[in-house]
Amino acid sequence: MRRRGRIFAVLFIASGTAFLGLLTGGEHLQVRAAEDPMARFWPVPMPTYPGTTMRPVAADQRVGTSALKMAYFTTTDSPAKVGDYYAAEWRNAGYYVTEDVTFKGGSVSGYDAVAGMMRQIVMMHKNGRTLVFPAVAVEPSKLLDRRAVPADVPVYPGAVGLLVTQSRDPMARSQVVTYLDDGPLEANLNFYKGEMARRGWIDETKPLPAKFQADDGHILVYTREGAEMTINLLKLDETRTRVHVALVR
């Protein structure tokens, strides 16, 4: 369970903000002033942190083939204080709890063996505030289902730790694929350039400003028939590369 919880956390840290529209251009749910944005949102009870208001990130998402509900809120409290609150709530409810929290952020997971669901918060602390993503995975055993990879997304041979997040909200139709592979950065770059051209995608990549250029990474942008795919390649060492692909339709 610890490994599954940590995988869940890594996914949100990598792509949770994308569903707020910060990375992929999506939008979170529109809420009328007199309406409770979280009414009937959670499939199971989710504690609200004192003094905060949760907002839904998107109406319907999937990680792998597991249904996912995710919201967010912010607070001036530290990640440790927020983490302690949720850990205590979930332990009192009888869930199996794992914690991985530092002053920069982290995660707390609570697995409900009776309902077969995983609750989790993922936190990031910056500029005196903690951004928190509470979430519920309905079928956590399906988080790593490779069948969820969109047919349009090429995957480098030998990919491991492959995760797919999907938003099916019409206002934020996006799919994010993340994984690691044992190929060098240049091999990954050549693979994606060749595959995207072969599949008919148009290269829209623009040179980055000098201050953002680096030898350990590449960002590629492609379009085709109204869809956009952004590919972020990061060199981990001489033989390993991290890949983050965002497909927005």
BAVO-176092 format. One line per field, with one value per atom (N, C-alpha, C): residue in one letter; atom name; z, y, x. Coordinates in Angstrom, 2 decimals. Atoms other than C-alpha are relative to their C-alpha. Layout:
N
aa <- A_...
at <- CA_...
w <- Z_...
v <- Y_...
u <- X_...
//
This chain:
249
aa <- M_M_M_R_R_R_R_R_R_R_R_R_G_G_G_R_R_R_I_I_I_F_F_F_A_A_A_V_V_V_L_L_L_F_F_F_I_I_I_A_A_A_S_S_S_G_G_G_T_T_T_A_A_A_F_F_F_L_L_L_G_G_G_L_L_L_L_L_L_T_T_T_G_G_G_G_G_G_E_E_E_H_H_H_L_L_L_Q_Q_Q_V_V_V_R_R_R_A_A_A_A_A_A_E_E_E_D_D_D_P_P_P_M_M_M_A_A_A_R_R_R_F_F_F_W_W_W_P_P_P_V_V_V_P_P_P_M_M_M_P_P_P_T_T_T_Y_Y_Y_P_P_P_G_G_G_T_T_T_T_T_T_M_M_M_R_R_R_P_P_P_V_V_V_A_A_A_A_A_A_D_D_D_Q_Q_Q_R_R_R_V_V_V_G_G_G_T_T_T_S_S_S_A_A_A_L_L_L_K_K_K_M_M_M_A_A_A_Y_Y_Y_F_F_F_T_T_T_T_T_T_T_T_T_D_D_D_S_S_S_P_P_P_A_A_A_K_K_K_V_V_V_G_G_G_D_D_D_Y_Y_Y_Y_Y_Y_A_A_A_A_A_A_E_E_E_W_W_W_R_R_R_N_N_N_A_A_A_G_G_G_Y_Y_Y_Y_Y_Y_V_V_V_T_T_T_E_E_E_D_D_D_V_V_V_T_T_T_F_F_F_K_K_K_G_G_G_G_G_G_S_S_S_V_V_V_S_S_S_G_G_G_Y_Y_Y_D_D_D_A_A_A_V_V_V_A_A_A_G_G_G_M_M_M_M_M_M_R_R_R_Q_Q_Q_I_I_I_V_V_V_M_M_M_M_M_M_H_H_H_K_K_K_N_N_N_G_G_G_R_R_R_T_T_T_L_L_L_V_V_V_F_F_F_P_P_P_A_A_A_V_V_V_A_A_A_V_V_V_E_E_E_P_P_P_S_S_S_K_K_K_L_L_L_L_L_L_D_D_D_R_R_R_R_R_R_A_A_A_V_V_V_P_P_P_A_A_A_D_D_D_V_V_V_P_P_P_V_V_V_Y_Y_Y_P_P_P_G_G_G_A_A_A_V_V_V_G_G_G_L_L_L_L_L_L_V_V_V_T_T_T_Q_Q_Q_S_S_S_R_R_R_D_D_D_P_P_P_M_M_M_A_A_A_R_R_R_S_S_S_Q_Q_Q_V_V_V_V_V_V_T_T_T_Y_Y_Y_L_L_L_D_D_D_D_D_D_G_G_G_P_P_P_L_L_L_E_E_E_A_A_A_N_N_N_L_L_L_N_N_N_F_F_F_Y_Y_Y_K_K_K_G_G_G_E_E_E_M_M_M_A_A_A_R_R_R_R_R_R_G_G_G_W_W_W_I_I_I_D_D_D_E_E_E_T_T_T_K_K_K_P_P_P_L_L_L_P_P_P_A_A_A_K_K_K_F_F_F_Q_Q_Q_A_A_A_D_D_D_D_D_D_G_G_G_H_H_H_I_I_I_L_L_L_V_V_V_Y_Y_Y_T_T_T_R_R_R_E_E_E_G_G_G_A_A_A_E_E_E_M_M_M_T_T_T_I_I_I_N_N_N_L_L_L_L_L_L_K_K_K_L_L_L_D_D_D_E_E_E_T_T_T_R_R_R_T_T_T_R_R_R_V_V_V_H_H_H_V_V_V_A_A_A_L_L_L_V_V_V_R_R_R
at <- N_CA_C_N_CA_C_N_CA_C_N_CA_C_N_CA_C_N_CA_C_N_CA_C_N_CA_C_N_CA_C_N_CA_C_N_CA_C_N_CA_C_N_CA_C_N_CA_C_N_CA_C_N_CA_C_N_CA_C_N_CA_C_N_CA_C_N_CA_C_N_CA_C_N_CA_C_N_CA_C_N_CA_C_N_CA_C_N_CA_C_N_CA_C_N_CA_C_N_CA_C_N_CA_C_N_CA_C_N_CA_C_N_CA_C_N_CA_C_N_CA_C_N_CA_C_N_CA_C_N_CA_C_N_CA_C_N_CA_C_N_CA_C_N_CA_C_N_CA_C_N_CA_C_N_CA_C_N_CA_C_N_CA_C_N_CA_C_N_CA_C_N_CA_C_N_CA_C_N_CA_C_N_CA_C_N_CA_C_N_CA_C_N_CA_C_N_CA_C_N_CA_C_N_CA_C_N_CA_C_N_CA_C_N_CA_C_N_CA_C_N_CA_C_N_CA_C_N_CA_C_N_CA_C_N_CA_C_N_CA_C_N_CA_C_N_CA_C_N_CA_C_N_CA_C_N_CA_C_N_CA_C_N_CA_C_N_CA_C_N_CA_C_N_CA_C_N_CA_C_N_CA_C_N_CA_C_N_CA_C_N_CA_C_N_CA_C_N_CA_C_N_CA_C_N_CA_C_N_CA_C_N_CA_C_N_CA_C_N_CA_C_N_CA_C_N_CA_C_N_CA_C_N_CA_C_N_CA_C_N_CA_C_N_CA_C_N_CA_C_N_CA_C_N_CA_C_N_CA_C_N_CA_C_N_CA_C_N_CA_C_N_CA_C_N_CA_C_N_CA_C_N_CA_C_N_CA_C_N_CA_C_N_CA_C_N_CA_C_N_CA_C_N_CA_C_N_CA_C_N_CA_C_N_CA_C_N_CA_C_N_CA_C_N_CA_C_N_CA_C_N_CA_C_N_CA_C_N_CA_C_N_CA_C_N_CA_C_N_CA_C_N_CA_C_N_CA_C_N_CA_C_N_CA_C_N_CA_C_N_CA_C_N_CA_C_N_CA_C_N_CA_C_N_CA_C_N_CA_C_N_CA_C_N_CA_C_N_CA_C_N_CA_C_N_CA_C_N_CA_C_N_CA_C_N_CA_C_N_CA_C_N_CA_C_N_CA_C_N_CA_C_N_CA_C_N_CA_C_N_CA_C_N_CA_C_N_CA_C_N_CA_C_N_CA_C_N_CA_C_N_CA_C_N_CA_C_N_CA_C_N_CA_C_N_CA_C_N_CA_C_N_CA_C_N_CA_C_N_CA_C_N_CA_C_N_CA_C_N_CA_C_N_CA_C_N_CA_C_N_CA_C_N_CA_C_N_CA_C_N_CA_C_N_CA_C_N_CA_C_N_CA_C_N_CA_C_N_CA_C_N_CA_C_N_CA_C_N_CA_C_N_CA_C_N_CA_C_N_CA_C_N_CA_C_N_CA_C_N_CA_C_N_CA_C_N_CA_C_N_CA_C_N_CA_C_N_CA_C_N_CA_C_N_CA_C_N_CA_C_N_CA_C_N_CA_C_N_CA_C_N_CA_C_N_CA_C_N_CA_C_N_CA_C_N_CA_C_N_CA_C_N_CA_C_N_CA_C_N_CA_C_N_CA_C_N_CA_C_N_CA_C_N_CA_C_N_CA_C_N_CA_C_N_CA_C_N_CA_C_N_CA_C_N_CA_C_N_CA_C_N_CA_C_N_CA_C_N_CA_C_N_CA_C_N_CA_C_N_CA_C_N_CA_C_N_CA_C_N_CA_C_N_CA_C_N_CA_C_N_CA_C_N_CA_C_N_CA_C_N_CA_C_N_CA_C_N_CA_C_N_CA_C_N_CA_C_N_CA_C_N_CA_C_N_CA_C_N_CA_C_N_CA_C_N_CA_C_N_CA_C
w <- 0.00_0.00_0.00_-0.02_0.69_-1.40_1.36_-2.90_-0.81_0.76_-4.33_0.42_-0.48_-2.13_-0.51_0.48_-3.15_-1.49_1.43_-6.85_-0.22_0.07_-6.37_0.25_-0.35_-4.78_-1.11_1.07_-7.51_-1.18_1.10_-10.11_0.22_-0.26_-8.45_0.01_-0.03_-7.81_-1.42_1.38_-11.49_-0.82_0.93_-12.99_0.65_-0.64_-10.38_-0.40_0.36_-11.21_-1.44_1.39_-14.87_-0.09_0.06_-14.11_0.59_-0.38_-12.61_-1.16_1.15_-16.03_0.01_-0.09_-15.00_-1.02_0.94_-17.37_-1.33_1.23_-19.93_-0.60_0.57_-20.43_0.33_-0.38_-18.90_1.03_-0.99_-16.58_1.03_-0.99_-13.29_-0.06_0.12_-12.77_0.34_-0.30_-12.90_1.12_-1.17_-9.68_0.17_-0.27_-9.12_1.44_-1.30_-6.13_1.13_-1.06_-4.18_0.10_0.08_-4.93_0.75_-0.65_-2.79_-1.06_1.09_-5.27_0.28_-0.35_-3.36_0.30_-0.27_-2.97_-0.91_0.72_-4.00_-0.86_0.81_-5.35_0.35_-0.43_-3.26_0.02_-0.07_-3.64_1.42_-1.41_0.05_0.80_-0.79_2.95_-0.09_0.02_2.70_0.97_-0.96_5.66_-0.66_0.44_5.00_1.05_-0.94_6.55_0.61_-0.67_9.14_-0.59_0.49_7.85_-1.48_1.45_4.16_-0.77_0.91_1.19_-1.15_1.11_-1.26_-1.29_1.33_-4.98_-0.85_0.86_-7.53_-1.11_1.09_-10.05_-1.34_1.20_-12.68_0.40_-0.37_-12.76_-0.02_0.16_-13.90_-0.56_0.44_-14.13_0.19_-0.19_-14.38_0.13_-0.08_-13.29_-0.37_0.54_-15.31_-0.42_0.25_-15.46_1.28_-1.25_-11.91_-0.04_-0.11_-11.49_1.10_-0.93_-9.67_0.22_-0.35_-7.85_0.68_-0.59_-7.01_0.16_-0.27_-5.44_0.45_-0.53_-4.06_0.98_-0.85_-1.36_0.41_-0.48_0.09_1.45_-1.39_3.64_0.35_-0.48_5.50_0.97_-0.90_7.76_-0.72_0.56_7.24_-0.52_0.44_5.37_1.17_-1.15_8.69_0.74_-0.73_10.36_-0.79_0.85_7.42_-0.04_0.06_7.15_1.28_-1.29_10.87_0.14_-0.10_10.61_-0.78_0.81_7.77_0.48_-0.52_9.21_1.20_-1.18_12.49_-0.38_0.44_10.73_-0.57_0.68_8.66_0.92_-0.97_11.47_0.90_-0.83_13.62_-0.74_0.80_10.74_-0.27_0.16_10.74_-1.31_1.27_7.45_0.23_-0.03_6.73_-0.51_0.31_6.77_-0.25_0.26_5.21_-0.15_0.02_5.49_-0.57_0.55_3.57_-0.14_-0.07_4.58_0.41_-0.37_4.66_0.04_-0.04_5.05_-1.38_1.36_1.24_-0.49_0.44_1.00_0.27_-0.18_0.60_-0.14_0.17_0.89_1.24_-1.01_3.32_-0.68_0.62_2.18_1.05_-0.87_3.82_-0.84_0.80_2.34_0.79_-0.59_3.13_-0.56_0.48_2.85_-0.17_0.09_3.36_-1.31_1.24_0.49_-1.20_1.10_-1.56_-0.67_0.56_-2.05_0.73_-0.60_-1.42_0.05_-0.17_-0.01_0.14_-0.11_-0.30_-0.10_0.25_0.03_-0.46_0.44_-1.81_0.18_-0.38_-0.67_-0.61_0.47_-2.10_0.71_-0.77_0.02_-0.73_0.70_-1.61_0.38_-0.30_-0.73_1.17_-1.22_2.69_-0.02_0.06_1.54_-0.39_0.35_1.25_-0.94_0.96_-1.85_0.21_-0.37_-1.07_-1.02_0.92_-3.47_0.71_-0.49_-1.70_-1.18_1.11_-3.89_0.52_-0.28_-3.91_-1.27_1.09_-6.19_0.30_-0.25_-6.53_-0.08_0.16_-7.72_-0.07_0.01_-6.66_-0.65_0.63_-7.98_-1.50_1.44_-11.50_-0.36_0.26_-11.15_-1.09_0.92_-13.27_-1.25_1.15_-16.07_-1.29_1.22_-19.26_-1.14_1.08_-21.40_-0.10_0.01_-20.48_-0.86_0.81_-22.63_-1.30_1.24_-25.50_-1.22_1.20_-28.93_-0.70_0.67_-30.12_0.65_-0.74_-27.53_-0.19_0.10_-28.49_1.36_-1.25_-25.58_-0.33_0.27_-25.62_0.47_-0.40_-25.55_1.37_-1.32_-22.08_1.09_-1.01_-20.22_1.27_-1.29_-16.51_0.82_-0.86_-13.83_-0.78_0.90_-16.56_0.65_-0.60_-15.27_-0.98_0.90_-17.16_0.83_-0.63_-15.83_-1.08_0.99_-17.76_0.66_-0.41_-17.35_-1.09_0.97_-19.04_0.11_-0.06_-18.07_-1.34_1.30_-21.39_0.04_-0.10_-20.06_0.23_-0.26_-19.34_-0.53_0.60_-21.78_-0.23_0.11_-21.19_0.49_-0.42_-20.78_0.22_-0.35_-19.08_0.19_-0.09_-19.50_0.56_-0.57_-17.30_0.17_-0.20_-17.14_0.03_0.07_-16.81_-1.03_0.88_-19.34_0.09_-0.07_-19.70_-1.23_1.17_-22.85_0.30_-0.16_-23.03_-0.50_0.40_-23.51_-1.51_1.45_-27.16_-0.71_0.61_-27.95_0.13_-0.18_-26.48_-0.94_0.88_-28.43_-1.44_1.37_-31.71_-0.18_0.07_-30.94_-0.19_0.09_-30.40_-1.27_1.26_-33.37_-1.16_1.08_-35.64_0.07_-0.17_-34.21_-0.30_0.21_-34.23_-1.48_1.43_-37.84_-0.75_0.66_-38.88_0.18_-0.30_-37.25_-0.48_0.61_-39.03_0.89_-0.87_-36.17_-0.54_0.47_-37.01_1.13_-1.01_-35.11_0.18_-0.32_-33.42_1.07_-1.05_-31.08_-0.30_0.12_-30.50_0.93_-0.88_-29.08_1.34_-1.32_-25.35_0.21_-0.36_-23.95_0.60_-0.42_-23.09_1.47_-1.43_-19.33_0.35_-0.25_-19.65_-0.71_0.74_-21.91_0.92_-0.82_-20.39_-0.83_0.71_-21.54_0.45_-0.54_-19.44_-0.29_0.29_-20.98_-1.34_1.25_-24.07_0.16_0.06_-24.56_-1.46_1.38_-27.82_-0.01_0.12_-28.97_-1.41_1.29_-31.74_-0.04_0.19_-33.17_-1.15_1.07_-35.32_0.17_0.03_-36.19_1.29_-1.18_-33.27_1.32_-1.24_-30.71_0.16_-0.28_-29.03_0.94_-0.86_-27.52_0.38_-0.52_-25.31_0.64_-0.48_-24.60_0.74_-0.85_-21.75_0.33_-0.22_-21.64_0.98_-1.00_-18.61_0.22_-0.21_-18.34_1.49_-1.40_-15.02_0.20_0.03_-15.80_-1.44_1.36_-18.81_-0.69_0.60_-19.34_0.37_-0.39_-17.89_-0.29_0.36_-18.96_0.59_-0.46_-17.40_-1.11_1.08_-19.88_0.55_-0.40_-19.32_-1.28_1.24_-22.19_0.36_-0.23_-22.06_-1.34_1.23_-24.76_0.31_-0.21_-24.94_-1.31_1.20_-27.36_0.03
v <- -1.21_0.00_1.26_-1.18_2.42_0.37_-0.29_2.09_0.63_-0.54_2.71_1.43_-1.36_5.75_0.98_-0.89_7.21_0.25_-0.18_6.62_1.02_-0.92_8.42_1.42_-1.32_11.35_0.58_-0.47_11.58_0.50_-0.40_11.79_1.38_-1.30_14.74_1.11_-1.02_16.62_0.36_-0.23_16.22_0.69_-0.49_17.09_0.54_-0.50_18.20_1.42_-1.38_21.88_0.14_-0.08_21.12_0.13_-0.03_20.63_1.27_-1.33_24.11_0.97_-0.86_25.45_0.66_-0.66_26.42_-0.54_0.60_24.01_-0.37_0.51_22.66_0.92_-0.91_25.59_-0.38_0.37_23.82_0.95_-0.84_25.44_-0.89_0.77_24.25_0.35_-0.14_24.00_1.40_-1.27_27.17_-0.20_0.14_27.78_1.25_-1.14_30.02_0.44_-0.56_32.32_-0.67_0.55_30.73_-1.52_1.47_27.15_-0.51_0.66_24.88_-0.79_0.67_23.79_-1.47_1.37_20.56_-0.86_0.77_19.49_-1.23_1.28_15.81_-0.29_0.20_15.96_-1.28_1.16_13.27_-1.26_1.27_9.61_-0.57_0.39_9.11_1.27_-1.20_11.60_0.40_-0.56_13.87_1.19_-1.10_16.12_1.32_-1.34_19.86_0.61_-0.56_21.48_1.29_-1.17_24.10_1.33_-1.34_27.65_0.11_-0.03_26.72_-0.34_0.36_26.29_-0.80_0.82_23.45_0.43_-0.21_23.91_-1.22_1.16_21.10_0.36_-0.21_20.75_-0.31_0.36_18.95_-0.99_0.80_17.06_-1.49_1.44_13.69_-0.26_0.32_12.45_-1.48_1.39_9.12_-0.03_0.31_7.89_-1.46_1.35_4.79_-0.24_0.22_3.28_0.13_-0.24_4.27_1.38_-1.29_7.00_0.82_-0.88_10.00_1.27_-1.29_12.97_0.81_-0.81_15.84_1.43_-1.39_19.27_0.71_-0.70_21.95_1.07_-1.16_24.58_0.51_-0.55_26.84_0.46_-0.42_27.76_0.55_-0.49_29.63_-0.99_1.01_26.59_-0.81_0.77_24.45_-1.35_1.36_21.12_-0.98_0.91_19.39_0.08_-0.17_20.85_-0.56_0.53_20.05_-1.53_1.45_16.54_-0.68_0.58_15.86_-0.06_-0.03_16.87_-1.17_1.07_14.45_-1.38_1.30_11.63_-0.41_0.30_11.87_-0.34_0.27_12.01_-1.41_1.29_8.92_-1.16_1.06_6.92_-0.24_0.14_7.61_-0.73_0.69_6.30_-1.46_1.38_3.05_-0.29_0.21_3.58_-0.28_0.21_2.43_1.28_-1.33_5.70_-0.05_-0.21_6.52_1.48_-1.42_9.88_0.22_-0.39_11.52_1.52_-1.45_15.21_0.68_-0.85_17.82_1.45_-1.41_21.61_0.52_-0.41_21.85_-0.54_0.62_19.67_-1.48_1.46_15.97_-0.54_0.67_13.58_-0.80_0.88_11.72_-0.82_0.89_8.69_-0.80_0.85_6.79_-1.02_1.05_3.44_-0.60_0.54_2.35_-1.40_1.38_-1.45_-0.47_0.41_-1.77_0.47_-0.56_0.54_-0.24_0.21_-0.29_1.28_-1.30_3.40_0.59_-0.70_5.55_1.49_-1.45_9.06_0.50_-0.56_11.29_1.52_-1.40_14.85_0.09_-0.32_16.16_1.49_-1.40_19.45_0.55_-0.73_22.02_1.35_-1.25_24.94_0.99_-1.02_28.17_1.37_-1.39_31.86_0.14_-0.14_31.33_-0.65_0.66_29.31_-1.47_1.42_25.59_-0.29_0.42_24.40_-1.48_1.37_21.18_-0.57_0.72_18.67_-1.23_1.22_16.30_-0.80_0.83_13.35_-1.35_1.35_10.02_-0.82_0.97_7.11_-1.13_0.98_4.81_-1.43_1.33_1.78_0.14_-0.28_2.39_-1.10_1.08_-1.02_0.21_-0.24_0.34_1.27_-1.23_3.42_-0.16_0.21_1.86_-0.77_0.75_0.40_0.64_-0.54_0.90_0.12_-0.10_0.43_1.38_-1.35_3.98_0.98_-0.91_5.49_0.33_-0.36_7.47_-0.53_0.55_5.96_1.02_-1.04_9.31_0.26_-0.32_9.37_-1.11_1.00_7.55_-0.19_0.30_5.85_-0.65_0.52_5.22_-1.46_1.42_1.48_-0.17_0.29_0.11_0.95_-0.95_2.80_-0.73_0.56_2.10_1.08_-0.94_3.68_0.86_-0.77_4.75_0.31_-0.45_6.81_0.88_-0.79_8.35_0.68_-0.75_11.10_0.60_-0.53_12.08_0.86_-0.80_14.83_-0.09_0.13_14.19_1.14_-1.20_17.56_0.71_-0.67_19.27_1.30_-1.25_22.46_-0.21_0.27_20.76_-1.38_1.31_17.90_-0.22_0.21_16.82_-1.38_1.27_13.69_0.20_-0.16_13.57_-1.38_1.26_10.67_0.29_-0.16_10.44_-1.36_1.26_7.77_0.26_0.00_7.00_-1.05_1.04_5.11_-0.04_0.21_3.80_0.51_-0.56_5.76_1.35_-1.32_8.75_1.11_-1.13_12.20_0.14_-0.18_12.46_-1.10_1.10_9.04_0.25_-0.34_10.13_1.13_-1.13_13.40_-0.47_0.51_11.60_-0.89_0.86_9.06_0.83_-0.79_11.71_0.83_-0.75_13.83_-0.90_0.93_10.80_-0.49_0.52_9.40_1.06_-1.05_12.71_0.37_-0.28_13.42_-1.13_1.16_9.90_-0.03_0.02_10.35_1.25_-1.14_13.61_1.21_-1.16_16.07_1.10_-1.16_19.58_0.54_-0.49_20.77_1.50_-1.42_24.09_0.47_-0.33_24.14_1.31_-1.29_27.62_0.00_-0.08_28.36_0.66_-0.57_29.05_1.21_-1.10_32.31_-0.55_0.49_31.97_-0.41_0.30_32.01_-1.31_1.25_28.93_-1.19_1.08_26.89_-0.79_0.86_23.93_-1.21_1.17_20.96_-1.29_1.23_18.50_-0.16_0.13_18.99_0.59_-0.52_19.65_0.07_-0.11_20.86_0.08_0.06_19.95_0.27_-0.32_21.27_-0.38_0.44_19.69_0.25_-0.15_20.31_-0.88_0.78_18.26_0.02_0.03_18.75_0.54_-0.64_21.08_-0.49_0.53_19.02_0.53_-0.43_20.06_-0.98_0.89_17.82_0.67_-0.56_19.13_-1.13_1.08_16.77_0.62_-0.52_17.56_-1.14_1.03_15.50_0.53_-0.44_15.72_-1.09_0.95_14.03_-0.22_0.34_12.20_-0.34_0.28_10.83_-0.41_0.30_9.52_-1.05_1.09_6.58_0.00_-0.03_7.64_1.36_-1.21_10.17_-0.05_-0.11_11.37_0.68_-0.51_12.00_0.43_-0.52_14.14_0.48_-0.35_14.34_0.49_-0.55_16.56_0.12_-0.05_16.07_0.74_-0.81_18.71_0.04_0.04_18.36_1.18
u <- 0.82_0.00_0.85_-0.85_2.86_0.43_-0.45_4.10_-1.13_1.11_0.65_-0.30_0.25_0.16_1.03_-1.06_3.52_-0.15_0.23_2.74_-1.11_1.12_-0.57_0.48_-0.51_1.28_0.86_-0.88_3.92_-0.82_0.85_1.17_-0.57_0.61_-0.55_1.02_-1.04_2.67_0.40_-0.42_3.54_-1.07_1.02_0.17_-1.24_1.21_-2.34_-0.32_0.26_-1.92_-0.45_0.44_-2.55_-1.51_1.45_-6.20_-0.58_0.45_-6.41_0.17_-0.23_-5.52_1.35_-1.29_-1.99_0.99_-0.95_-0.24_-0.63_0.59_-2.71_-1.04_0.96_-5.06_-1.43_1.36_-8.07_-0.56_0.65_-10.55_-0.66_0.73_-11.96_-1.47_1.44_-15.70_-0.47_0.62_-17.75_-1.02_0.86_-19.68_-0.84_0.87_-22.69_0.17_-0.30_-22.40_-0.77_0.82_-25.26_0.09_-0.09_-24.21_1.21_-1.13_-22.06_0.75_-0.71_-19.36_0.29_-0.33_-18.76_-1.23_1.21_-22.39_-0.06_0.11_-22.65_1.23_-1.20_-19.09_0.73_-0.79_-17.36_-0.84_0.73_-18.37_-0.03_-0.08_-17.41_0.33_-0.29_-17.03_1.48_-1.35_-13.97_0.02_-0.04_-13.06_0.42_-0.39_-12.87_0.92_-0.97_-9.83_-0.57_0.60_-10.89_0.46_-0.30_-11.10_0.27_-0.25_-10.88_-1.27_1.09_-13.20_0.58_-0.47_-12.65_-0.69_0.56_-13.18_0.31_-0.27_-13.54_0.97_-0.94_-10.74_-0.66_0.75_-12.83_-1.08_1.16_-16.10_0.28_-0.19_-14.80_1.38_-1.35_-11.22_0.25_-0.42_-9.47_1.51_-1.41_-6.04_0.11_0.08_-5.29_-1.44_1.42_-8.77_-0.81_0.71_-9.71_-0.65_0.67_-12.33_0.66_-0.70_-10.87_-0.80_0.57_-12.36_1.10_-1.05_-10.00_-0.48_0.31_-10.44_1.27_-1.16_-8.14_-0.45_0.18_-7.85_1.37_-1.26_-5.16_-0.15_-0.02_-4.18_1.37_-1.30_-1.45_0.64_-0.57_-0.96_1.08_-1.11_2.14_-0.48_0.35_2.07_-0.08_0.02_2.85_-1.33_1.27_-0.26_-1.16_1.07_-2.51_0.07_-0.18_-1.05_-0.44_0.40_-1.54_-1.52_1.47_-5.20_-0.62_0.60_-5.99_0.43_-0.45_-3.87_-0.84_0.80_-5.78_-1.44_1.37_-9.16_-0.12_0.10_-8.43_0.38_-0.29_-6.85_-1.22_1.20_-9.93_-1.11_1.01_-12.05_0.37_-0.42_-10.05_0.70_-0.69_-8.17_1.48_-1.45_-4.61_0.66_-0.53_-2.64_1.51_-1.42_0.75_0.25_-0.32_2.51_1.40_-1.29_5.35_-0.03_0.19_5.46_1.31_-1.13_8.24_-0.50_0.40_8.23_-0.37_0.33_7.95_-1.34_1.26_4.83_0.02_0.02_4.15_-1.40_1.29_1.23_-0.37_0.56_-1.00_-1.08_0.97_-3.00_-0.75_0.80_-5.82_-0.75_0.65_-6.87_-1.15_1.22_-10.42_-0.21_0.08_-10.32_-1.43_1.40_-14.08_-0.62_0.56_-15.06_0.90_-0.94_-11.94_0.42_-0.36_-11.16_1.19_-1.12_-8.12_-0.28_0.06_-8.33_1.43_-1.35_-5.29_-0.04_-0.29_-4.09_1.44_-1.35_-1.05_0.19_-0.22_0.49_1.28_-1.17_2.90_0.03_-0.10_4.13_0.90_-0.78_5.29_-0.53_0.34_5.35_-0.96_0.78_3.82_-1.37_1.30_0.81_0.20_-0.01_0.09_-1.16_1.01_-1.76_-0.25_0.36_-3.64_-0.97_0.88_-5.21_-0.58_0.65_-7.65_-0.55_0.46_-8.62_-0.49_0.49_-10.45_0.15_-0.09_-9.50_-0.97_1.05_-12.49_0.51_-0.59_-10.48_1.52_-1.44_-6.85_0.83_-0.77_-5.74_0.15_-0.05_-6.35_0.77_-0.72_-4.14_1.06_-1.11_-1.38_-0.39_0.48_-3.52_0.52_-0.61_-1.48_-1.00_0.98_-4.58_-0.61_0.58_-5.58_0.80_-0.81_-2.80_-0.73_0.68_-4.42_0.75_-0.63_-3.78_0.88_-0.77_-2.42_1.36_-1.22_0.40_1.04_-1.07_3.63_0.69_-0.70_5.41_1.33_-1.34_9.15_0.10_-0.11_9.99_0.64_-0.55_10.62_-0.42_0.47_8.65_-0.43_0.40_8.13_-0.69_0.71_5.93_-0.97_0.85_3.52_-1.34_1.24_0.59_-0.76_0.84_-2.32_-1.09_1.07_-4.58_-0.87_0.92_-7.69_-1.05_1.14_-10.24_-1.06_1.07_-13.58_-1.01_0.81_-15.06_0.12_-0.10_-15.96_0.78_-0.73_-14.33_1.49_-1.42_-11.01_0.35_-0.22_-10.60_1.49_-1.43_-7.05_0.38_-0.56_-4.98_1.50_-1.40_-1.58_0.62_-0.72_0.85_1.39_-1.34_3.96_0.65_-0.72_6.64_1.50_-1.46_10.35_0.42_-0.53_12.47_1.51_-1.44_16.00_0.73_-0.66_16.76_0.63_-0.61_19.14_-0.93_0.84_17.63_-0.07_0.00_18.69_-0.77_0.76_17.22_-1.49_1.40_13.89_-0.42_0.29_14.05_-0.17_0.09_14.70_-1.23_1.17_11.96_-1.27_1.23_9.29_-0.06_0.01_10.34_-0.40_0.33_10.15_-1.43_1.36_6.89_-1.05_1.00_5.05_-0.11_0.03_6.03_-0.70_0.61_5.03_-1.51_1.43_1.61_-0.74_0.66_0.92_-0.17_0.08_1.41_0.91_-0.76_2.66_0.86_-0.93_5.73_-0.18_0.21_4.86_0.99_-0.96_7.87_0.70_-0.68_9.29_1.21_-1.17_12.76_-0.35_0.23_12.69_0.91_-0.91_14.06_1.28_-1.32_17.74_0.02_-0.05_17.11_-0.70_0.69_14.88_0.63_-0.64_17.16_0.93_-0.86_18.99_0.42_-0.50_21.04_-0.67_0.57_19.04_-1.48_1.42_15.61_-0.40_0.57_13.49_-1.52_1.45_9.91_-0.40_0.49_8.15_-1.50_1.43_4.76_-0.45_0.54_2.67_-1.51_1.43_-0.80_-0.46_0.62_-3.16_-1.50_1.46_-6.83_-0.63_0.58_-7.54_0.53_-0.58_-5.61_1.43_-1.37_-2.35_0.67_-0.76_0.31_1.32_-1.24_3.11_0.80_-0.86_6.02_1.18_-1.07_8.40_0.95_-1.02_11.62_1.04_-0.97_13.91_1.03_-1.10_17.30_0.21_-0.27_17.69_1.48_-1.43_21.15_0.33_-0.41_23.07_-0.86_0.78_20.71_-1.47_1.40_17.35_-0.62_0.74_14.72_-1.40_1.37_11.48_-0.81_0.84_8.66_-1.35_1.30_5.56_-0.69_0.72_3.04_-1.39_1.34_-0.07_-0.71_0.80_-2.73_-1.30_1.20_-5.48_-0.78_0.84_-8.38_-0.99
//
